[in-house]
């Protein structure tokens, strides 16, 4: 996938715009990454809930959680190689 900003087409992140990292797996930008946890996120991340994205890497879950909860989300990444 070429670099640039793309809209996620499907999945829990559908509609979110993300900057594409050509070295990252393409399923992140297609919306097919870790689909098995989407129902749990929808159930647990209710409006007004405060969330933390621990091991956030590119913060894709932080964006999803912020949209679900309508609250700011704090994202942590402890691996220096994962910080842009």
Helices and strands as residue ranges (DSSP letters): E 4-7, E 17-20, H 27-30, G 35-37, H 38-44, E 51-54, H 60-69, E 73-76, G 80-82
